[in-house]
């Protein structure tokens, strides 16, 4: 080898060593993941516990963010973040009807974030200022014990008025709107359908038919499946879940005069300790892949991402007659409507 060639090789090796020494320590496995910052995230989850658990697991896998969740009904979540507003424990509200999110906006409890992943979402599935974005939609209705109806030779209820029949007195369970987003959807639906005076008159009569108000909106469906009660009011995708889990006598019915529905949301909590991780979670939750995870754990809602494929089981509900549900009105009037409901029915949210 010539002396000139030897010098050139030495120079090249020296340059290579300098470049390696100066370059950041980043492997392909680190690319696109926030591992270098050791991010953490706490979520208040309003969807089913198994769904929330799956979401947390997959989000951690996708991003490396250490994540935990607390499962609560919408009313509980709203009460918790009110209490924590100056010292927030969580950074994300995930799942549950956005009526409660709108009430939280009014109190300065959420911060806006317009995820780039929400750009193609229909306007009805996102707040115009970015305070919340929808992740799914579900329809309100009746879950029923087929065997009980056959034994009694009663007709299946197909309208809100049917629930007032004498034979159903003491045979109905619903959650309480003070603790449950599901039940608040029923309350707001009734007032939007009938007007305030007639609506509260109906709810007072329905109260006389109710055996029990539960804390959670999912409880009535499971109680029907367990044959503890023949009639429950709940979101119908939850009833389909219970039927698939083995409660074969469950049947569902949607009111013929129209019913309300939820948009389940995701939002960032004001003063939350993990704002950077929270934005990552919102971005992830709006993806096609994240939304389609629900069907893996038998969550059969309709989905908000236009590219996401809704579960086949949801197609059973596609012809349900929906009212023109006003989410903004429902959210802004939440406290007033719940107070009037408590006064009319002489009830309060259960603690257990």
MOPE-V710006 format. One record per run of one state. SS is the DSSP state (helix for helix, strand for strand, loop for the rest). FROM is the first residue (numbers start at 0). LEN is the number of residues. If there is no record, write none. Layout:
BEGIN
ss: [SS & SS]
from: [FROM & FROM]
len: [LEN & LEN]
END
This chain:
BEGIN
ss: [loop & helix & loop & helix & loop & helix & loop & strand & loop & helix & loop & strand & loop & helix & loop & strand & helix & loop & strand & loop & helix & loop & helix & strand & loop & strand & helix & loop & helix & loop & helix & loop & strand & loop & helix & loop & helix & loop & strand & loop & helix & loop & strand & helix & loop & strand & loop & strand & loop & strand & loop & helix & loop & helix & loop & strand & loop & helix & loop & strand & loop & helix & loop & helix & loop]
from: [0 & 2 & 22 & 27 & 30 & 34 & 37 & 39 & 45 & 48 & 63 & 65 & 71 & 73 & 83 & 91 & 97 & 106 & 109 & 111 & 115 & 118 & 122 & 125 & 126 & 132 & 145 & 152 & 160 & 164 & 165 & 168 & 171 & 175 & 180 & 194 & 195 & 207 & 209 & 214 & 218 & 225 & 230 & 235 & 244 & 249 & 253 & 258 & 259 & 260 & 269 & 274 & 285 & 287 & 297 & 301 & 303 & 311 & 317 & 321 & 322 & 326 & 332 & 333 & 345]
len: [2 & 20 & 5 & 3 & 4 & 3 & 2 & 6 & 3 & 15 & 2 & 6 & 2 & 10 & 8 & 6 & 9 & 3 & 2 & 4 & 3 & 4 & 3 & 1 & 6 & 13 & 7 & 8 & 4 & 1 & 3 & 3 & 4 & 5 & 14 & 1 & 12 & 2 & 5 & 4 & 7 & 5 & 5 & 9 & 5 & 4 & 5 & 1 & 1 & 9 & 5 & 11 & 2 & 10 & 4 & 2 & 8 & 6 & 4 & 1 & 4 & 6 & 1 & 12 & 7]
END
